[in-house]
Amino acid sequence: MARDYAGRCPVSPVRNTWLVAAAILLAAQGIGAQKVRVEEEVEAYPTESVDLRCQFIDGGGRTKLTQVSWIWEPIDGQRDNIAVYHPIYGHSFPNLSFKDRVVFLHNSLENPSIRISNLRMSDAGRYTCEYATYPSGNEQGTTTLIMLAKPKNSANVVTVQAGSKSVVVAQCEAADGKPAATIKWLASVGGNHSTTMTNGPDGTVTVRSEYRLVPTPADNGREVTCMVDQRTQDQPWVDSVKLSVEYPPSVSIDGYDNNWYVGRSGAVLFCVANANPAPTTITWTAASGSLPDTVMVDGNKLMVRKVDDAVNTTFICEVKNKYGASRHQITTIVNEEKRQITPGPSTGAVIGGILGTLVVIGIIIGIILFIRKRQEDGEGPPKHKPPPPVKAGSSTEMLNKPSEPPTATETAPLSPGEVYYEPTGGEPVTNLDDETTGALNGGAPPVLDDSAKYSNINELKDHPADGHHSNDLDSSNREPPAANISRGESFVSPAMYV
């Protein structure tokens, strides 16, 4: 198929010529680019040295090298020769700004690498190693020198006065760095910052940042942190400063315990002042005029050597600094005798008492619940079903019927003449109007006369029950099993033998 396609679409001779020429041109450019080997980019710092390497690669050995030059391009369009080497005429350094700072590392055209010492920020730019060759002409390779500068970092606080306007309270600077640094602020106070950049003549950049807030006395002494991040630093530079906010004094008097009594010694009052800058003067006076003779002043302390009626007055403390003055007063009352002051319970004792009370209450509630549970378990309904009641013929038949041993099971089927009553759990119903059923006797069955009782007893003595001996009647008070009697029928208690 490939042959058929070629036969149908032959390549034009003109087009074939252009393709060959383009391939040769690209190959020539590739060979030329590979002949001069240099580094693409190099970084360096001021006052240090840097080596710019260059090497000519000629695979066939058909190119003749005549001269090599290093050309510096600080900006586009400006080219200055800074170093030239000729195998016959030697070295030459035509640019005076690089004189005595540039040297060739090897006296060879094939390796004309140079070293620049005592670098300056203005040395940044492109450096081209250019060969003059025969017969191909000039060959070259270019290296970009990037000059880096570590910034000079600093942070400082600006002393301000408390007020209602936003002002600069701290500054941070990263000076003469390249590339430009980045500044951030870390602060627990509410505020904001602004940043500016200034370019230097040698390509460096100075970055300044200012932190602003509305200062209050509470901001005095708080910390703000400046963090500088820049390419030449292994880690961010961090520095913290404490804010300095100045304000007039605020005053209070401590030490009075409401127990100044006549004859007491060693009573002391303290004048406590909060101010920035520190107070310049502290003055004690009395509302009644001059201080009593028993009072001695030592700075912010007013000491009473011995309490008497003269110190039954009002003491005033006044504090001043450069932003103003403030005063506070307290009235002391002298008692005739010492007053007993009962200290209040400590916080720990109060908490302990509350916890102990809660524990006792919890124990009592637990005991009550336990007792109720036991009572509910004891008063609950029976957990077994009682046997069904059996209807008997009459009380006389029960007395005449010999006793029989109890049946082996309580679940024997009922005889045709017996009636089953399901217990309902309710209260028994009585008919107080029915005299024939013994209801007039409090719901009990009718009472038999004495003759009937005795006759029944004699019959039991003369005819004992089957399987029982007469002497059993005399030796125990065993009762025969009770018969189940339906409501409305007469019954008597089992016989008692004497």
C-alpha positions as CSV (number, residue, x, y, z in Angstrom):
1,M,0.0,0.0,0.0
2,A,2.9,2.4,0.8
3,R,4.3,1.8,-2.7
4,D,0.9,2.4,-4.3
5,Y,0.6,5.7,-2.3
6,A,4.0,6.9,-3.4
7,G,3.3,6.1,-7.0
8,R,0.0,8.0,-6.9
9,C,1.5,11.0,-5.0
10,P,5.1,11.6,-6.1
11,V,7.2,14.2,-4.2
12,S,7.9,17.4,-6.1
13,P,11.7,17.9,-6.8
14,V,11.4,21.5,-5.6
15,R,9.7,20.5,-2.3
16,N,12.3,17.7,-1.8
17,T,15.1,20.3,-2.1
18,W,13.5,22.6,0.5
19,L,13.2,19.7,3.0
20,V,16.8,18.8,2.6
21,A,18.0,22.4,3.1
22,A,15.9,22.8,6.3
23,A,17.3,19.6,7.7
24,I,20.9,20.8,7.0
25,L,20.2,24.2,8.6
26,L,18.7,22.6,11.7
27,A,21.6,20.2,12.0
28,A,24.1,23.1,11.6
29,Q,22.3,25.1,14.3
30,G,22.4,22.1,16.6
31,I,26.0,21.5,16.0
32,G,26.8,25.2,16.5
33,A,24.8,25.3,19.8
34,Q,26.6,22.3,21.1
35,K,30.1,23.7,20.2
36,V,30.2,26.3,23.0
37,R,29.2,24.7,26.3
38,V,28.2,27.1,29.2
39,E,25.9,27.1,32.2
40,E,22.5,28.6,31.6
41,E,22.1,30.4,35.0
42,V,24.3,31.1,38.0
43,E,23.4,32.7,41.4
44,A,25.8,34.7,43.5
45,Y,25.9,37.1,46.4
46,P,27.7,40.5,46.9
47,T,31.3,40.5,48.0
48,E,31.6,36.8,46.9
49,S,33.2,35.2,43.8
50,V,31.7,33.3,40.9
51,D,33.1,31.1,38.2
52,L,31.7,31.4,34.6
53,R,32.6,28.3,32.7
54,C,33.0,28.0,29.0
55,Q,34.3,25.2,26.8
56,F,34.6,24.8,23.0
57,I,33.5,21.3,21.7
58,D,34.8,20.4,18.2
59,G,34.1,16.8,17.3
60,G,35.8,16.8,13.9
61,G,38.7,19.1,14.7
62,R,38.2,21.0,11.5
63,T,37.4,24.4,13.2
64,K,40.3,26.8,13.9
65,L,40.0,29.0,17.0
66,T,41.5,32.4,16.7
67,Q,40.2,34.4,19.8
68,V,37.7,34.2,22.6
69,S,35.9,37.2,24.3
70,W,33.5,37.6,27.3
71,I,30.8,40.1,26.7
72,W,28.6,41.5,29.5
73,E,25.0,42.7,28.8
74,P,23.6,44.4,32.0
75,I,20.5,45.5,30.0
76,D,19.1,44.7,26.6
77,G,21.0,46.5,23.9
78,Q,24.2,47.2,25.9
79,R,27.2,45.0,25.2
80,D,30.6,45.5,26.9
81,N,33.8,43.4,26.5
82,I,35.2,42.6,29.9
83,A,37.8,40.0,29.0
84,V,39.6,38.9,25.8
85,Y,42.1,36.1,25.3
86,H,44.4,35.6,22.3
87,P,46.9,32.8,22.1
88,I,49.6,35.1,20.8
89,Y,48.8,38.4,22.4
90,G,47.6,37.1,25.7
91,H,44.8,38.6,28.0
92,S,43.0,41.9,27.8
93,F,40.4,43.5,30.2
94,P,39.0,46.5,28.4
95,N,36.2,47.4,31.0
96,L,37.7,49.3,33.9
97,S,34.8,48.4,36.2
98,F,35.9,44.7,36.0
99,K,39.7,45.4,36.0
100,D,41.5,43.5,38.8
101,R,38.3,41.6,39.5
102,V,38.3,39.2,36.4
103,V,40.9,36.5,35.6
104,F,41.1,33.6,33.2
105,L,41.2,30.2,35.0
106,H,43.1,28.5,32.1
107,N,45.4,29.8,29.4
108,S,43.5,27.9,26.8
109,L,41.2,28.7,24.0
110,E,39.3,25.5,24.4
111,N,38.5,26.3,28.1
112,P,38.4,30.1,28.6
113,S,36.5,30.1,31.9
114,I,36.8,33.2,34.1
115,R,36.3,34.1,37.7
116,I,34.8,37.4,38.9
117,S,35.7,38.4,42.5
118,N,34.3,40.9,44.9
119,L,30.9,40.8,43.2
120,R,28.5,43.8,43.2
121,M,24.8,43.8,42.8
122,S,25.3,45.8,39.6
123,D,27.3,42.9,38.1
124,A,24.0,41.0,37.4
125,G,23.2,40.4,33.7
126,R,24.0,38.1,30.8
127,Y,27.6,37.0,30.1
128,T,28.4,35.6,26.6
129,C,31.4,33.5,25.8
130,E,32.1,34.2,22.1
131,Y,34.6,32.5,19.9
132,A,36.1,33.8,16.7
133,T,36.6,30.7,14.5
134,Y,37.6,29.8,11.0
135,P,36.0,28.9,8.7
136,S,32.5,28.9,10.4
137,G,32.8,32.4,12.0
138,N,31.7,33.3,15.5
139,E,30.3,30.7,18.0
140,Q,28.9,31.7,21.4
141,G,27.1,30.6,24.5
142,T,25.4,32.8,27.2
143,T,25.2,32.5,31.0
144,T,22.8,34.6,33.1
145,L,24.3,35.8,36.4
146,I,21.6,36.4,39.1
147,M,22.7,38.5,42.0
148,L,21.0,37.7,45.2
149,A,21.0,39.8,48.4
150,K,20.0,38.8,51.9
151,P,17.8,41.5,53.3
152,K,18.7,43.4,56.4
153,N,15.7,42.7,58.7
154,S,14.6,44.8,61.6
155,A,11.6,45.4,63.7
156,N,10.9,48.2,66.2
157,V,8.1,49.6,68.2
158,V,6.6,53.1,68.0
159,T,5.7,54.8,71.3
160,V,2.2,56.3,71.0
161,Q,-0.4,57.9,73.3
162,A,-3.7,56.2,74.0
163,G,-6.4,57.8,71.9
164,S,-9.3,57.2,69.6
165,K,-7.5,57.2,66.2
166,S,-5.6,54.5,64.4
167,V,-1.8,55.1,64.5
168,V,1.4,53.2,63.6
169,V,2.5,51.3,66.7
170,A,5.2,49.0,65.1
171,Q,7.4,48.8,62.0
172,C,9.2,46.0,60.2
173,E,11.7,46.4,57.4
174,A,13.6,44.1,55.0
175,A,16.2,46.4,53.4
176,D,18.3,45.9,50.3
177,G,17.2,42.4,49.5
178,K,17.0,40.7,46.1
179,P,14.5,39.4,45.2
180,A,12.0,41.4,47.2
181,A,11.0,40.0,50.6
182,T,7.5,39.3,52.0
183,I,6.4,40.6,55.4
184,K,3.6,39.2,57.5
185,W,2.4,40.2,61.0
186,L,1.2,37.9,63.8
187,A,-0.7,39.7,66.5
188,S,-3.4,39.1,69.2
189,V,-4.5,42.7,69.2
190,G,-6.9,44.1,66.6
191,G,-5.2,46.0,63.9
192,N,-4.0,46.1,60.3
193,H,-0.8,46.7,58.3
194,S,0.4,48.4,55.1
195,T,3.4,47.5,53.0
196,T,5.6,49.6,50.7
197,M,8.6,48.7,48.4
198,T,11.5,50.9,47.3
199,N,13.9,49.9,44.5
200,G,17.6,50.6,45.0
201,P,20.0,51.7,42.3
202,D,21.8,48.4,42.3
203,G,18.7,46.3,41.8
204,T,17.9,45.6,45.4
205,V,14.5,46.2,47.0
206,T,13.6,47.5,50.4
207,V,10.3,46.4,51.9
208,R,8.7,48.3,54.8
209,S,5.5,47.3,56.7
210,E,3.7,49.3,59.4
211,Y,1.3,47.9,61.9
212,R,-1.6,50.2,62.9
213,L,-4.3,50.1,65.6
214,V,-6.4,52.4,67.9
215,P,-4.2,52.3,71.1
216,T,-5.7,51.8,74.5
217,P,-4.0,51.4,77.9
218,A,-4.8,47.7,77.8
219,D,-2.6,47.4,74.7
220,N,0.5,48.5,76.5
221,G,3.0,45.7,76.8
222,R,1.2,43.3,74.3
223,E,3.3,41.6,71.7
224,V,3.2,41.8,67.9
225,T,5.4,39.6,65.7
226,C,7.0,40.5,62.3
227,M,7.8,37.6,60.0
228,V,10.1,38.1,56.9
229,D,10.2,35.5,54.2
230,Q,12.8,35.7,51.3
231,R,14.5,33.4,48.8
232,T,18.0,33.7,50.3
233,Q,16.8,32.7,53.8
234,D,16.6,29.1,54.9
235,Q,13.6,29.9,57.1
236,P,11.5,33.0,57.8
237,W,13.0,35.6,60.0
238,V,10.8,36.3,63.1
239,D,11.0,39.1,65.7
240,S,8.5,40.2,68.4
241,V,8.2,43.6,69.9
242,K,6.1,44.9,72.8
243,L,3.8,47.8,72.2
244,S,4.4,51.0,74.1
245,V,1.2,52.9,74.7
246,E,1.4,55.9,77.1
247,Y,-1.6,57.2,79.1
248,P,-2.3,59.3,82.2
249,P,-2.4,57.6,85.6
250,S,-5.4,55.8,87.2
251,V,-5.3,55.6,91.0
252,S,-6.7,53.4,93.8
253,I,-6.0,53.0,97.5
254,D,-5.5,49.6,99.1
255,G,-4.8,48.4,102.7
256,Y,-7.8,49.6,104.6
257,D,-9.6,46.7,106.5
258,N,-12.3,48.6,108.3
259,N,-10.8,47.7,111.7
260,W,-8.9,50.8,112.7
261,Y,-9.3,51.1,116.5
262,V,-7.8,53.4,119.0
263,G,-4.3,52.2,119.9
264,R,-3.7,50.1,116.9
265,S,-0.2,50.3,115.4
266,G,1.2,49.5,112.0
267,A,-1.9,50.5,109.9
268,V,-0.8,51.1,106.3
269,L,-2.5,52.5,103.1
270,F,-1.1,51.9,99.7
271,C,-1.5,54.3,96.7
272,V,-1.7,52.0,93.6
273,A,-1.1,53.9,90.3
274,N,-1.3,52.5,86.8
275,A,0.4,54.8,84.4
276,N,2.8,54.9,81.4
277,P,5.3,56.5,81.8
278,A,5.7,55.9,85.4
279,P,4.3,58.5,87.8
280,T,6.6,61.5,88.4
281,T,5.0,62.5,91.8
282,I,2.8,60.8,94.4
283,T,1.2,63.1,97.0
284,W,-0.8,62.2,100.2
285,T,-3.1,64.8,101.7
286,A,-6.0,64.8,104.2
287,A,-9.4,66.3,103.6
288,S,-9.1,68.2,106.9
289,G,-5.9,69.8,105.9
290,S,-2.4,68.7,106.9
291,L,-1.7,65.1,107.7
292,P,-1.9,64.1,111.4
293,D,1.3,63.9,113.4
294,T,1.0,60.1,113.8
295,V,1.1,59.6,110.0
296,M,4.3,59.0,108.0
297,V,4.6,59.0,104.2
298,D,7.1,56.9,102.2
299,G,6.4,57.1,98.5
300,N,3.2,55.4,97.8
301,K,2.7,54.2,101.4
302,L,1.0,56.1,104.2
303,M,1.9,54.5,107.5
304,V,0.0,55.2,110.8
305,R,2.3,54.7,113.8
306,K,-0.6,54.7,116.3
307,V,-4.3,55.0,115.5
308,D,-6.1,57.8,117.3
309,D,-9.0,60.1,116.7
310,A,-6.8,62.3,114.5
311,V,-6.8,59.7,111.7
312,N,-10.5,59.6,111.7
313,T,-10.6,61.5,108.4
314,T,-10.4,61.2,104.6
315,F,-7.0,60.5,103.0
316,I,-6.3,61.6,99.4
317,C,-3.6,60.2,97.0
318,E,-2.8,62.2,93.9
319,V,-0.5,60.8,91.1
320,K,1.0,62.7,88.2
321,N,2.9,61.9,85.0
322,K,3.5,63.9,81.8
323,Y,0.0,63.2,80.4
324,G,-1.9,64.4,83.5
325,A,-2.9,63.7,87.1
326,S,-5.4,61.5,88.9
327,R,-6.5,61.2,92.5
328,H,-8.4,58.8,94.8
329,Q,-9.6,59.1,98.3
330,I,-10.7,56.9,101.2
331,T,-12.4,57.7,104.5
332,T,-11.0,55.9,107.5
333,I,-13.3,55.4,110.6
334,V,-11.6,54.9,114.0
335,N,-13.4,52.5,116.5
336,E,-13.2,52.8,120.3
337,E,-12.2,49.1,120.6
338,K,-11.0,46.3,118.4
339,R,-13.7,44.7,116.4
340,Q,-13.7,41.0,116.0
341,I,-13.8,40.1,112.3
342,T,-15.0,36.6,111.6
343,P,-13.4,35.4,108.4
344,G,-15.9,34.0,105.9
345,P,-15.6,30.4,104.7
346,S,-13.0,29.8,102.0
347,T,-14.1,29.0,98.5
348,G,-12.7,25.4,98.9
349,A,-14.7,24.9,102.1
350,V,-17.9,26.1,100.4
351,I,-17.4,23.8,97.4
352,G,-16.6,20.9,99.7
353,G,-19.8,21.4,101.7
354,I,-21.9,21.5,98.6
355,L,-20.4,18.3,97.3
356,G,-20.9,16.6,100.7
357,T,-24.5,17.6,100.8
358,L,-25.1,16.3,97.3
359,V,-23.5,12.9,98.3
360,V,-25.7,12.6,101.4
361,I,-28.9,13.5,99.4
362,G,-27.9,10.9,96.8
363,I,-27.5,8.2,99.5
364,I,-30.9,9.0,101.0
365,I,-32.6,8.8,97.7
366,G,-31.0,5.5,97.0
367,I,-32.2,4.0,100.3
368,I,-35.7,5.2,99.7
369,L,-35.8,3.7,96.2
370,F,-34.4,0.4,97.6
371,I,-37.1,0.2,100.4
372,R,-39.9,1.0,97.9
373,K,-38.6,-1.7,95.6
374,R,-38.6,-4.3,98.4
375,Q,-42.2,-3.3,99.4
376,E,-43.4,-3.6,95.8
377,D,-41.8,-7.0,95.5
378,G,-43.5,-8.2,98.8
379,E,-47.0,-6.8,98.0
380,G,-47.2,-7.9,94.4
381,P,-49.8,-10.4,93.1
382,P,-49.1,-14.2,93.6
383,K,-47.1,-15.7,90.9
384,H,-49.1,-19.0,90.9
385,K,-52.8,-19.7,90.1
386,P,-54.8,-21.0,93.1
387,P,-56.7,-24.3,92.6
388,P,-60.3,-23.9,91.5
389,P,-62.9,-24.0,94.3
390,V,-65.0,-27.2,94.6
391,K,-68.7,-27.0,95.4
392,A,-69.7,-29.2,98.4
393,G,-73.2,-30.6,99.2
394,S,-73.7,-29.2,102.7
395,S,-72.0,-28.6,105.9
396,T,-73.4,-31.7,107.5
397,E,-72.1,-33.8,104.6
398,M,-68.7,-32.3,105.2
399,L,-68.7,-33.3,108.8
400,N,-69.9,-36.8,108.1
401,K,-67.6,-37.3,105.1
402,P,-64.4,-39.1,106.2
403,S,-61.2,-37.3,105.6
404,E,-59.3,-38.5,102.6
405,P,-55.6,-38.0,101.8
406,P,-54.8,-35.2,99.4
407,T,-54.8,-36.0,95.8
408,A,-51.5,-36.4,94.0
409,T,-52.1,-33.4,91.7
410,E,-54.1,-30.3,91.8
411,T,-55.0,-30.5,88.1
412,A,-57.4,-33.5,88.4
413,P,-60.5,-33.1,86.3
414,L,-63.7,-32.0,88.0
415,S,-66.4,-34.5,88.7
416,P,-69.8,-33.9,87.1
417,G,-71.3,-32.7,90.3
418,E,-68.6,-30.1,91.1
419,V,-68.7,-26.5,90.0
420,Y,-65.6,-24.5,89.1
421,Y,-65.3,-20.9,90.1
422,E,-62.7,-18.6,88.6
423,P,-61.4,-16.2,91.1
424,T,-61.8,-12.6,89.9
425,G,-59.5,-10.9,92.4
426,G,-62.3,-8.5,93.4
427,E,-63.9,-8.0,96.8
428,P,-66.5,-10.7,97.9
429,V,-70.1,-9.8,97.5
430,T,-72.4,-10.3,100.5
431,N,-76.1,-10.1,100.8
432,L,-76.9,-8.6,104.2
433,D,-80.7,-9.0,103.5
434,D,-80.6,-12.8,103.1
435,E,-81.2,-14.4,106.5
436,T,-81.2,-18.0,105.2
437,T,-77.6,-17.8,104.2
438,G,-76.2,-16.5,107.4
439,A,-75.7,-13.0,106.1
440,L,-77.2,-11.6,109.3
441,N,-74.3,-13.1,111.1
442,G,-71.8,-10.8,109.5
443,G,-71.7,-12.9,106.3
444,A,-70.7,-16.0,108.2
445,P,-72.6,-19.3,107.9
446,P,-75.5,-20.1,110.3
447,V,-74.5,-21.3,113.7
448,L,-75.4,-24.8,114.6
449,D,-76.9,-25.7,117.9
450,D,-75.0,-27.5,120.6
451,S,-76.8,-30.8,120.1
452,A,-75.9,-31.0,116.6
453,K,-72.2,-30.3,117.4
454,Y,-72.0,-32.9,120.0
455,S,-73.8,-35.5,117.9
456,N,-71.4,-35.0,115.1
457,I,-68.5,-35.3,117.5
458,N,-69.8,-38.6,118.9
459,E,-70.2,-40.0,115.4
460,L,-66.6,-39.1,114.5
461,K,-65.4,-40.8,117.7
462,D,-67.5,-44.0,117.0
463,H,-66.6,-44.1,113.3
464,P,-63.1,-42.9,112.6
465,A,-62.1,-42.2,109.0
466,D,-60.6,-45.0,106.9
467,G,-56.9,-45.3,107.2
468,H,-56.8,-43.4,110.6
469,H,-56.7,-44.5,114.2
470,S,-58.7,-43.1,117.0
471,N,-55.6,-42.2,119.0
472,D,-54.6,-39.8,116.3
473,L,-57.5,-37.6,117.3
474,D,-56.1,-37.2,120.8
475,S,-52.5,-36.7,119.9
476,S,-52.8,-33.7,117.5
477,N,-54.8,-30.8,116.5
478,R,-54.7,-31.7,112.8
479,E,-57.4,-30.2,110.8
480,P,-59.1,-32.0,108.0
481,P,-58.8,-30.4,104.6
482,A,-61.2,-27.6,104.1
483,A,-63.9,-28.0,101.5
484,N,-64.6,-25.5,98.9
485,I,-68.0,-24.1,99.6
486,S,-69.8,-22.0,97.1
487,R,-71.3,-18.7,97.9
488,G,-74.7,-18.9,99.6
489,E,-74.2,-22.4,101.2
490,S,-73.9,-23.2,104.9
491,F,-70.6,-24.5,106.2
492,V,-69.1,-25.1,109.6
493,S,-65.6,-25.1,110.8
494,P,-63.7,-28.4,111.1
495,A,-64.4,-30.3,114.3
496,M,-62.2,-29.7,117.2
497,Y,-61.4,-32.7,119.4
498,V,-60.8,-32.2,123.2
